[in-house]
Amino acid sequence: MMPVPGPGPVHVDGNMPGVWDRFPVGMGYVPMQNWETPYPISHGFMQGTIFPSLDYPFMMGGCRKWQR
């Protein structure tokens, strides 16, 4: 487990010296998206996306699994 950075001197630019040296470089994974015919601009604007495969309903309240 990586140590959690504790309080320390904070520079004017917001950096804490030595803190970021303790964390590994992160790597993101974004799966390839196949091209599809996009929505018309006006419909995409209303849906929040121009791609039908990314058009998911908004579920108010977020992920129930993590709520307490």
TAVEN-V215442 format. One record per residue. N is the residue number from 0. SS is DSSP state (H for helix, E for strand, L for the rest). OMEGA is omega in degrees with one decimal (999 if undefined). BURIAL is + if it has 9 or more other C-alpha atoms within 8 Angstrom, else -. Layout:
n: [N	N]
ss: [SS	SS]
omega: [OMEGA	OMEGA]
burial: [BURIAL	BURIAL]
This chain:
n: [0	1	2	3	4	5	6	7	8	9	10	11	12	13	14	15	16	17	18	19	20	21	22	23	24	25	26	27	28	29	30	31	32	33	34	35	36	37	38	39	40	41	42	43	44	45	46	47	48	49	50	51	52	53	54	55	56	57	58	59	60	61	62	63	64	65	66	67]
ss: [L	L	L	L	L	L	L	L	L	L	L	L	L	L	L	L	L	L	L	H	H	H	L	L	L	L	L	L	L	L	L	L	L	L	L	L	L	L	L	L	H	H	H	H	H	H	H	L	L	L	L	H	H	H	L	L	L	L	L	L	L	L	L	H	H	H	L	L]
omega: [-179.9	178.3	176.9	-179.1	179.1	179.3	-179.7	-179.9	178.3	-179.7	-179.1	-179.1	176.5	-179.1	172.9	-175.1	176.5	-176.7	-173.8	176.4	-177.1	-178.1	178.2	176.5	-179.9	177.2	178.8	176.0	177.4	-178.5	179.6	178.9	177.1	179.4	175.8	178.9	-177.9	172.7	168.2	-174.8	-177.4	178.9	178.8	178.4	-179.7	-178.0	-177.3	176.5	175.8	-177.5	-178.5	-178.3	177.4	-176.8	179.3	178.4	175.9	179.8	-178.5	176.8	176.8	-176.5	-177.2	-178.4	-174.2	179.6	178.3	999]
burial: [-	-	-	-	-	-	-	-	-	+	-	-	-	-	-	+	-	-	-	-	-	-	-	-	-	-	-	-	-	-	-	-	-	-	-	-	-	-	+	-	-	-	+	+	+	-	-	-	+	+	+	+	-	-	+	-	-	-	-	-	-	-	-	-	-	-	-	-]
